[in-house]
Amino acid sequence: MKKSGSKTSIIWPAEWHRQSAIQLTWPHIDSDWREVYEEVLSCYLELSKAITRYQPLVIVAQEKESVVSLLEGNTGPYPFKVVLCKTNDTWARDHGGISVFNGGVPQLYDYRFNGWGLKFPSDLDNQITSHLFQSNTFSSEVQYRNALDFVLEGGGIETDGKGSCMVTEACLLSKNRNEHLDKQQIEHRLRQDLGVDHILWLTAGEIDGDDTDSHIDTLARFVAEDTIVYQGCDDPNDDHYEILNEMANILGSFRQPNGEPYRLVCLPWPSAKYDDQNERLPATYANFLIINGAVLVPTYYDQSDEEVLRIFSQLFPKRDVIGVDCSVLIKQHGSLHCVTMQYPEGFIEI
């Protein structure tokens, strides 16, 4: 897997790399979405419209006709494809395949998804990536890599596309994932599979209501090789104040491969959101999605929505910045990035 020398031949593209498609896994009524089914369908329709304005869309669904009927005439100029497959839930970020280029060859890693450490059923979701591959959803050049011996979720790993990777200890070292492996062994696996040579371990950071054991995509994200955005909290009376400020300090200690500190951009803190049982919901602006020509940003009918859209417009002056109401997604403890998975150019042709 190595070239002559120390640099790996594997490239794990950043999210801003040119993409061939986005995957959504469509909600169905026989899931935890039952109580808010019509509301979540409206959110998925809005998300589908936004994505197909800029690029193709692959939808995994248990029933095809109703999804096609809902979307036909309601999407952008780019095509969508619906693939039939039984599913437990909708979190494509975590059951979707991880895309790399090895010596220029597109490779798709199918890691094991186990419901965030055996918290929820995942037997059907864990088969989605292999089903997509076997149903010829991916281009013929794509090589499938069975990685089901290793539990890894897309929301738990973040890359700058140049060999740097950001993760959280709370997630990757949690029980019921890869507890038979120590930190060094997990690092070795990330280096071997994903070609990363600069791993940044975030040792603090948590959002109440998050079932993932602190996925990095709820907390801090690369927006450029030298820039990290992160979810801040400026309310001293909020339970998140100390832990998120501790996280900010740790991010400040991170260094780029050239030894320089990262440019850090703090995202505003949304006001507390609660469900009908008065349980805190994990509203975070760090759960955005970069696509071709645009950035889709989760909004929550919050006073901070306008400010966060302004920040992203400054960070991405050459891309459209689109707010997508994700108030319903946090009712099931996720947000916009959690329900999507991007595939780089060369992986999917629709």
Protein Blocks (a to p, Z undefined) as FASTA:
>chain_A
ZZedjbdfbdcddfklccfbdcdddddfkbcklmmmmmmmmmmmmmmmmmmmmbccdddd
fbfklmmmmmgopacfbdcdddddddfblclmlmpccdddeehiacddddddehhoolac
cklmmmmmmmmmmnomacfklccddfklbccdfklpccehnopacddfklmmpghilmmb
cfklmmmmmmmmnopabdcddfbdcdehianlopaklmbccfbfkbccddddfbfkbmkl
mmmmmmmmmmmmpccfkopacdddddddddddddfkopacdddfklcccdehiacdddeh
iaklmmmmmmmmmmmmmbccddddfklmmmnopafklmpccddehkacZZ
